[in-house]
């Protein structure tokens, strides 16, 4: 994978774990819109992609297919459309959140968290999903 190219995710921890588990690939140079949102939008607990699209872009997206059965042999056309649209706004959201991280002087800590995400995903893959490995 191209480590020079930033890979943008919303809730990267989940996606990175799935990619590691199913493909055996560890991605680097990550930007997670969920993590960035939590660092700069401290006035809310709403950090979902739907929330970010609504607040930052003024766009309403449907999350109806989110809870459908994604484990089937093939995806339905609705699921395919959902998956494609689910990421279409991530670049714009990243750009806005990055400016907010700079403004709040939290870009450095965000980048450190992003670098840790592949290791956190690996912990998830080996069964440590619900354990805070850093707690006492």
FIROLO-767180 format. One line per field, with one value per residue (C-alpha): z, x, y; residue number from 0. Coordinates in nm, 2 decimals, always signed. Each point is the difference from the previous one (the first is absolute). Example, Ala and Ser with C-alpha at 12.3 -4.5 7.8 and 13.67 -1.06 7.14 Angstrom:
FIROLO-767180
up <- c(+0.78, -0.07)
east <- c(+1.23, +0.14)
north <- c(-0.45, +0.34)
fipa <- c(0, 1)
//
This chain:
FIROLO-767180
up <- c(+0.00, -0.07, +0.34, -0.16, -0.07, +0.29, +0.05, +0.13, +0.21, +0.23, +0.31, -0.14, +0.29, -0.13, -0.37, +0.07, +0.21, -0.27, -0.27, +0.23, +0.08, -0.35, -0.22, +0.22, -0.08, +0.24, -0.12, +0.11, -0.06, +0.14, +0.06, +0.20, -0.01, +0.31, +0.21, -0.14, +0.07, +0.36, +0.04, -0.13, +0.03, +0.38, +0.04, -0.12, +0.03, -0.36, -0.21, -0.25, -0.37, -0.04, +0.27, -0.16, -0.34, +0.14, +0.21, -0.20, -0.36, +0.04, -0.16, +0.13, -0.07, +0.06, +0.23, -0.07, -0.15, +0.28, +0.21, -0.29, -0.05, -0.14, +0.04, -0.30, -0.31, -0.19, +0.08, -0.10, -0.24, +0.29, +0.21, -0.29, -0.04, +0.37, +0.02, -0.29, +0.14, +0.35, -0.09, -0.26, +0.26, +0.20, -0.19, +0.06, +0.37, +0.04, -0.13, +0.23, +0.31, -0.08, +0.01, +0.33, +0.14, -0.10, +0.15, +0.33, +0.00, +0.00, -0.34, +0.16, +0.25, -0.28, -0.21, +0.29, +0.05, -0.38, +0.01, +0.29, -0.17, -0.19, +0.33, +0.16, -0.29, +0.04, +0.37, -0.11, -0.25, +0.27, +0.24, +0.21, -0.13, +0.34, +0.20, +0.06, -0.03, +0.15, +0.31, +0.34)
east <- c(+0.00, +0.11, +0.12, +0.04, -0.38, -0.23, -0.28, -0.31, -0.25, -0.29, +0.06, +0.33, +0.05, -0.28, +0.10, +0.37, -0.08, -0.22, +0.27, +0.27, -0.22, -0.13, +0.28, +0.30, +0.09, +0.11, -0.07, +0.19, -0.04, -0.35, -0.25, -0.30, -0.29, -0.16, +0.32, +0.05, -0.36, +0.03, +0.31, -0.15, -0.38, +0.01, -0.34, -0.18, -0.01, -0.12, +0.30, -0.16, +0.05, -0.37, +0.06, +0.32, -0.17, -0.29, +0.19, +0.32, -0.14, -0.37, -0.08, -0.25, +0.11, -0.21, +0.15, -0.29, +0.23, +0.25, -0.18, -0.09, +0.17, +0.34, +0.12, -0.18, +0.17, -0.06, -0.12, -0.34, -0.01, -0.11, +0.30, +0.24, -0.14, +0.02, +0.36, +0.10, -0.18, +0.12, +0.35, -0.08, +0.01, +0.31, +0.25, -0.20, -0.06, +0.37, +0.09, -0.24, +0.11, +0.36, -0.04, -0.19, +0.29, +0.25, -0.22, -0.03, +0.37, -0.09, +0.14, +0.31, -0.19, -0.24, +0.29, +0.14, -0.33, -0.03, +0.35, -0.12, -0.32, +0.16, +0.13, -0.34, -0.16, +0.24, -0.09, -0.37, +0.09, +0.17, -0.29, +0.07, -0.30, -0.15, +0.32, +0.18, +0.35, +0.14, -0.22, +0.14)
north <- c(+0.00, +0.36, +0.13, +0.35, +0.02, +0.09, -0.26, +0.17, -0.20, +0.07, -0.22, -0.13, -0.24, -0.23, +0.02, -0.05, -0.31, -0.14, +0.06, -0.15, -0.31, -0.07, +0.12, -0.02, +0.36, +0.27, +0.35, +0.31, +0.37, +0.01, +0.28, -0.09, +0.25, -0.16, +0.06, +0.35, +0.09, -0.11, +0.21, +0.32, -0.03, -0.03, +0.17, -0.32, -0.37, -0.04, -0.10, -0.23, +0.05, +0.10, +0.27, +0.13, +0.02, +0.19, +0.25, +0.05, -0.03, +0.07, -0.34, -0.26, -0.36, -0.31, -0.27, -0.24, -0.27, +0.02, -0.26, -0.23, -0.35, +0.06, -0.36, -0.14, -0.15, +0.32, +0.35, +0.13, +0.30, +0.22, -0.12, +0.07, +0.35, +0.06, -0.12, +0.23, +0.30, -0.07, +0.12, +0.27, +0.28, -0.10, +0.22, +0.31, -0.09, -0.07, +0.34, +0.17, -0.20, +0.05, +0.38, -0.04, -0.21, +0.26, +0.28, -0.19, -0.10, -0.37, -0.11, -0.14, -0.22, -0.11, -0.11, -0.20, -0.17, -0.07, -0.17, -0.22, -0.11, -0.30, -0.14, +0.06, -0.19, -0.28, -0.03, -0.02, -0.28, -0.21, +0.03, +0.31, +0.21, +0.08, +0.02, +0.33, -0.13, +0.33, +0.00, -0.09)
fipa <- c(0, 1, 2, 3, 4, 5, 6, 7, 8, 9, 10, 11, 12, 13, 14, 15, 16, 17, 18, 19, 20, 21, 22, 23, 24, 25, 26, 27, 28, 29, 30, 31, 32, 33, 34, 35, 36, 37, 38, 39, 40, 41, 42, 43, 44, 45, 46, 47, 48, 49, 50, 51, 52, 53, 54, 55, 56, 57, 58, 59, 60, 61, 62, 63, 64, 65, 66, 67, 68, 69, 70, 71, 72, 73, 74, 75, 76, 77, 78, 79, 80, 81, 82, 83, 84, 85, 86, 87, 88, 89, 90, 91, 92, 93, 94, 95, 96, 97, 98, 99, 100, 101, 102, 103, 104, 105, 106, 107, 108, 109, 110, 111, 112, 113, 114, 115, 116, 117, 118, 119, 120, 121, 122, 123, 124, 125, 126, 127, 128, 129, 130, 131, 132, 133, 134, 135)
//
